[in-house]
Amino acid sequence: MKRLLLSVSVLMAMAINVFAQNDVDAFLFSQSNWEGTARFVGAGGAFSAIGGDYSTISTNPAGIGLYKKTEISFTPLVVTAFKTTADYRGESTTSNRVRYSLSNFGSVLSCDFNKDETQPSSKWRRIQFGFGYNRINDFNSITNAMGMGNGSSISTALVNVANGTSYKNIEGDALCAWNTWLIDTMPGETSKYREYLAGNSLYQNYYCKTSGGIDEMSFTLGGNYNDHLFIGLTVGVPFLNYSCESEYLEDDKNDVVSNFEKVTVYDKMRTTGVGVNAKIGLIYQPTSFLRLGAAFHTPTYYGNLRESFDRQFITKFSDDGSYDYAYDNVSKYKLSTPLRAIGSVGFIIAKRAFISAEYEFTDYSMATLQSSDNIYYRYNFKDENLATSKNYGASHGVRVGAELTVTDNFLIRVGYGYNTSPYKDNTNNAGAHTASGGIGFRGKVFFCDFAYQYRHYGQNFWFYQDEALEPTTVTTNSHRFLATVGVKF
């Protein structure tokens, strides 16, 4: 028996939690799950045609053009409870996690061009400047899947990776497998390998915890033309921070493999980086009760993502003790995410309520990985980008929301959203449903808002990405509570 290799593209990678730079990486970091103020979340995030909330600078920056006063808002409390259920070969495993975070800080300065509104000197009524941040994606999750396998083993994937390379030259995961006696050369061969675990029913257990998010710092300029046309431009600087810790176990609980007890693979991965993008939008109000909105987001360009990766294999045998081998790697790469387009409509009812809806389009096949190596050696990511085009496609999002002013100071809100699956394989049902509600208090200077959001989503994944195996079906339910406070003057 000898060493082990789980190449980054072969290990047990979930579509939502992935190691190394590949198509799943490109997809994961291209997603947006808009957060922000409690008012925004409570009304389902459907503010692109309504405006007047700081979070709109992340969806339709023209929303800043509706501001008539200077405002500062802060969302210091976001509590999220996750419940994830994984079903593998008839065995269901539930995991729970609670996280605390911040999702928003924003300030808007509104400047009046016409002090005398009875005789305006210009049709440009106001100009607004905005600065702050919104969380646009949250990576926090926890997944645990377990069950008796059907003769599959990670060692099969490792043999396939090692075959064709002399045992003197193997590296990475293959070297781990070799040094922990999971694979060995066939008799008389130096580059053909055999495995010891495949074909046996082993207990399999996969655990993964992810954390981090994408927090976008925004600089926004808006304008109000004659109270009918509102425009906005945002330059966004997203800060990406993603961490993943995982453990994969194959345990010979039924003693079907001579001398073998178990193999465990531990992983730690962290990706960080800073990007840049631009968003442009407009809101047109032809009548007092109707608003139409449109926004376009350029791709986000991450010019220097840094990934650190640590992996350790530990194999335990009944008679020969334990063997372990580890390696680490630090790499840098570039990522260009897909562009995004949003169209919206809002109805203002007697200046005391609104109903709004919006549609968002994103084509994830357009995400592109690039090398950040020097000019003399540049990995082209051809296979990874082809995989992105093959596996992912257009995703359609719909959000609807409503707000009602019950009294002069008290408001209630409801919202709903749905995003279609981004996978071209329609058997991987990865759509997401979101429902929300909230209340708010608005005084002359001080305001506060509270919101609750429920989100349900699911998808399949395969241990060590072998789609010939039976998939694990994962469903996640999250409950999020937010509180925002602010002042306006």
C-alpha positions, -999 to 999 in steps of 0.1 A, spaced: 0 0 0 12 35 -6 2 72 -10 -30 93 -18 -40 121 -43 -73 139 -43 -67 165 -70 -86 197 -64 -110 188 -91 -116 153 -77 -120 156 -40 -154 156 -23 -164 190 -34 -199 203 -29 -213 227 -54 -218 252 -26 -185 245 -8 -156 239 -31 -118 237 -29 -94 253 -53 -99 272 -85 -124 255 -107 -158 260 -122 -176 257 -88 -152 284 -74 -161 307 -102 -199 301 -96 -197 304 -58 -180 338 -58 -203 352 -86 -235 348 -67 -254 376 -49 -278 372 -21 -288 408 -14 -288 418 23 -288 453 37 -312 472 59 -341 456 77 -365 477 56 -350 463 24 -351 427 36 -386 430 51 -400 440 18 -383 412 -1 -355 434 -15 -379 446 -41 -368 483 -40 -353 488 -74 -383 509 -86 -391 523 -52 -358 537 -40 -353 558 -9 -334 530 10 -297 528 12 -296 491 2 -308 500 -33 -274 513 -42 -264 476 -46 -294 467 -68 -304 500 -86 -283 530 -76 -310 553 -90 -328 547 -57 -306 572 -41 -322 599 -62 -354 597 -42 -336 610 -11 -347 645 0 -329 645 33 -295 635 46 -296 600 62 -274 577 82 -284 540 88 -268 511 105 -277 474 108 -257 462 138 -277 431 145 -282 402 121 -288 368 136 -291 338 113 -300 303 123 -293 275 97 -308 240 96 -293 217 69 -306 182 61 -285 159 40 -300 126 27 -275 99 15 -285 64 7 -316 65 29 -299 81 59 -308 116 69 -285 139 89 -294 173 103 -270 201 112 -277 234 130 -257 266 133 -263 302 145 -243 331 132 -241 368 141 -230 395 116 -234 430 104 -250 436 70 -252 474 64 -238 508 71 -248 537 49 -248 575 47 -265 596 21 -260 634 16 -288 651 -2 -281 685 -17 -310 708 -29 -304 727 -61 -335 748 -57 -340 765 -23 -371 782 -36 -393 753 -48 -420 778 -61 -396 792 -87 -370 764 -93 -339 776 -112 -332 742 -126 -350 710 -134 -322 692 -116 -339 693 -82 -313 675 -61 -280 656 -62 -271 629 -37 -238 613 -26 -238 580 -9 -211 560 9 -212 528 30 -214 491 25 -239 462 21 -234 425 25 -242 410 -9 -235 374 -2 -232 352 29 -211 320 29 -220 307 63 -233 272 62 -228 238 78 -234 203 62 -230 168 75 -238 138 54 -233 101 63 -243 66 54 -231 32 43 -215 33 8 -223 9 -20 -188 -2 -28 -175 32 -37 -143 47 -22 -123 78 -26 -93 56 -33 -108 49 -68 -105 86 -76 -70 87 -63 -59 57 -84 -73 74 -115 -53 105 -108 -21 87 -100 -22 63 -130 4 72 -157 28 89 -133 58 71 -118 56 67 -80 89 87 -79 72 117 -95 37 118 -80 27 148 -59 -1 165 -41 -30 142 -32 -15 112 -50 16 116 -29 -6 117 2 -23 85 -8 10 68 -15 25 78 18 -6 68 38 -8 33 21 -41 39 3 -28 31 -31 2 10 -43 18 1 -76 8 -30 -93 33 -58 -92 61 -51 -116 47 -16 -125 60 19 -116 31 40 -129 0 18 -127 -17 16 -93 -42 -5 -74 -65 4 -46 -76 -15 -15 -110 0 -6 -132 0 -37 -159 -27 -39 -163 -28 -1 -192 -13 18 -176 14 40 -193 39 63 -188 74 48 -191 107 66 -186 142 52 -187 173 74 -181 208 61 -184 242 78 -181 274 57 -180 311 68 -174 345 55 -191 366 29 -188 394 3 -191 429 18 -193 456 -8 -181 491 -1 -200 516 -23 -195 551 -36 -227 564 -52 -237 596 -71 -274 602 -78 -296 629 -92 -333 640 -94 -345 655 -126 -378 674 -123 -391 647 -99 -397 624 -128 -363 609 -136 -339 596 -110 -305 584 -120 -276 568 -101 -241 555 -105 -223 532 -80 -187 522 -80 -185 490 -58 -155 476 -41 -164 441 -28 -142 424 -2 -144 386 -5 -136 364 25 -144 327 23 -133 300 47 -140 263 46 -131 235 70 -141 199 61 -136 163 71 -142 132 51 -142 98 66 -143 62 53 -146 37 82 -146 -1 80 -172 -5 107 -182 -40 94 -146 -52 92 -148 -61 55 -113 -50 45 -84 -69 61 -62 -49 85 -79 -16 75 -98 6 100 -104 41 85 -91 69 65 -97 106 73 -91 136 50 -89 170 67 -91 203 47 -88 239 55 -92 265 28 -94 303 28 -99 327 -1 -96 365 2 -95 393 -23 -108 427 -33 -127 435 -65 -142 464 -84 -175 469 -104 -199 495 -115 -237 498 -114 -258 523 -133 -295 527 -130 -326 548 -135 -361 552 -122 -387 569 -142 -419 582 -126 -444 592 -154 -473 596 -129 -476 600 -92 -485 564 -87 -461 545 -111 -424 541 -111 -403 521 -136 -367 510 -129 -338 495 -147 -303 488 -137 -272 472 -152 -242 458 -133 -209 453 -149 -189 422 -141 -170 423 -109 -133 419 -115 -112 403 -88 -76 410 -98 -58 391 -71 -77 364 -52 -55 346 -28 -62 310 -18 -45 291 10 -52 254 12 -41 227 37 -48 190 34 -40 161 56 -46 123 52 -46 100 82 -50 62 76 -53 38 105 -47 0 102 -54 -27 128 -19 -41 129 4 -15 114 -7 17 133 -14 50 117 1 69 87 -4 105 80 8 129 53 -1 165 47 7 193 23 -3 230 18 -5 253 -11 -9 291 -16 -21 303 -50 -33 335 -66 -57 339 -95 -82 364 -111 -120 361 -115 -144 380 -137 -181 374 -126 -211 377 -149 -229 409 -157 -263 414 -142 -295 432 -154 -325 442 -133 -359 455 -144 -386 467 -120 -420 483 -115 -435 499 -84 -470 513 -76 -474 541 -50 -508 539 -33 -521 572 -19 -486 580 -6 -492 555 22 -482 522 6 -463 506 -23 -463 473 -41 -433 465 -62 -418 437 -83 -385 432 -100 -368 407 -123 -331 399 -123 -311 381 -149 -276 366 -145 -258 341 -169 -233 323 -147 -217 306 -178 -200 340 -183 -178 337 -152 -142 335 -161 -111 324 -142 -77 338 -152 -41 332 -140 -22 358 -121 11 342 -127 39 361 -144 41 365 -181 66 337 -186 42 311 -173 5 316 -173 -20 288 -167 -49 294 -190 -78 278 -170 -92 265 -203 -107 234 -188 -122 252 -158 -138 279 -180 -152 252 -204 -167 234 -174 -183 267 -162 -199 271 -197 -210 235 -197 -224 233 -162 -240 267 -156 -264 289 -174 -289 317 -169 -306 322 -136 -338 342 -133 -348 360 -101 -381 375 -92 -388 396 -61 -420 412 -49 -426 434 -19 -451 457 -2 -451 483 25 -480 499 43 -480 530 66 -505 519 92 -501 552 112 -480 582 107 -451 564 125 -458 527 122 -452 506 90 -455 469 81 -438 451 52 -439 417 34 -419 402 6 -412 371 -14 -384 361 -38 -376 331 -61 -344 323 -80 -343 295 -106 -315 269 -106 -284 281 -123 -274 245 -134 -279 234 -169 -286 199 -156 -322 202 -145 -319 171 -122 -300 193 -98 -329 213 -84 -311 242 -68 -338 269 -68 -342 292 -38 -374 305 -22 -373 335 2 -402 349 23 -399 379 46 -418 404 67 -410 434 89 -421 464 109 -408 499 112 -410 531 132 -404 564 114 -400 596 134 -390 631 122 -354 624 130 -350 588 143 -362 556 127 -358 519 134 -368 487 115 -370 450 122 -373 422 97 -375 384 96 -365 364 65 -370 327 58 -350 311 30 -352 276 16 -329 261 -10 -314 228 -20 -292 209 -44 -273 176 -49 -236 169 -44 -214 138 -48 -186 126 -26 -153 133 -43 -173 146 -73 -180 111 -88 -214 116 -105 -216 79 -112 -224 75 -74 -257 81 -57 -260 118 -50 -265 134 -16 -295 157 -15 -290 187 7 -318 211 18 -311 242 39 -336 264 58 -323 296 72 -341 321 96 -327 356 97 -335 384 121 -323 420 114 -325 453 132 -317 487 116 -314 521 133 -309 555 116 -313 592 116 -324 617 90 -320 655 89 
